[in-house]
Amino acid sequence: MDWAHPEAVVWRNRALTLFDRVSVPVAVCDVYGDVQFANPAMAAECGTTPGRLRGRDVLELFHPQEAIQVERIAEALRLRHRSRYQVSVRWRAPGGGERYGELTADPVSDTVEETPALLVMLRVRGEREHHAEAPARVAPVEARILALLAGGATTVRAARETGLTTDGVTYHLRRLSARWGAANRTELVARAYALGVLTSGAWPPTAAESAVATE
């Protein structure tokens, strides 16, 4: 479609307005599942904003419950089949509980020959309640690394400040990420604040004394 044509621009703007206002969580992904656009309802399910979802893998945000479903969809897309595909998924709700539901993906393109994008819609089926966890506790060196990262330190600087090697810092970050289910360092720092390991409202960032395990 020629978006340079005035009528096409008008319809594009109308479509984007509808996309943003619809209450159903919706995203447009490329054929590999990377988010190109997401509406506010979809972003809200991830506790973030639409812009921050761009480039994220939709199947990392919403975890498939059966890997075989994803394999079948990948094969169908490779063969350029244009059916509607559905995947049972689960994900962490902003409030901490675990939600579950289905992702429905429809291949869309202007012509049959073009590689399709995926119009992805999320249907929420339910939520398992979040049970209060025991206060998180970390080793003193982990607390120091988290505080340094929250203040913008690089791995090299964190290593210098803690007397570790860069590999040592990376080792601790991987352990913490696995323990808290954080996908990257930004999420790791956010989890540290949410769990009370880092003190909210303090600058430079500091670890809460109650969260630091005694050696």
TATA-V339530 format. One record per pair of residues at least 4 apart in sequence whose C-alpha atoms are under 6 Angstrom apart, sorted by the first residue. I is the first residue (numbers start at 0). J is the second residue. Records with the same first field share a line. If there is no record, write none. Layout:
BEGIN
I = J + J
END
This chain:
BEGIN
2 = 7 + 8
14 = 18
17 = 21
19 = 38
22 = 40
24 = 40 + 41 + 120 + 121
25 = 38 + 41 + 119 + 120
26 = 36 + 37 + 119
27 = 35 + 36 + 117 + 118 + 119
28 = 32 + 33 + 34 + 35 + 116 + 117
29 = 33 + 116 + 117
30 = 116
32 = 56 + 57
33 = 54 + 55 + 56
34 = 53 + 54 + 55
35 = 53
37 = 49
38 = 49
39 = 43 + 49
42 = 47 + 48 + 49
43 = 47
46 = 93
58 = 62
61 = 88 + 89 + 90
62 = 88 + 89
63 = 87 + 88
64 = 87 + 88
75 = 80
76 = 80
81 = 106
83 = 104 + 105
84 = 103 + 104
85 = 102 + 103
86 = 101 + 102
87 = 100 + 101
88 = 99 + 100 + 101
89 = 98 + 99
90 = 97 + 98
91 = 96 + 97
92 = 96 + 97
95 = 129
96 = 127 + 128 + 129
97 = 126 + 127
98 = 125 + 126
99 = 124 + 125
100 = 122 + 123 + 124
101 = 121 + 122
102 = 120 + 121
103 = 119 + 120
104 = 117 + 118 + 119
105 = 117 + 118
106 = 115 + 116 + 117
107 = 115 + 116
108 = 115
135 = 194
136 = 210 + 211 + 212
137 = 141 + 211 + 212
138 = 211 + 212
139 = 211
142 = 206
146 = 204 + 205
147 = 152
148 = 152
150 = 204
152 = 156
155 = 165
158 = 162 + 163 + 164 + 165
163 = 167
176 = 180 + 181
181 = 186 + 187
190 = 194
191 = 196 + 197
192 = 196 + 197
196 = 206 + 207 + 210
197 = 205 + 206 + 207
198 = 205 + 206 + 207
END
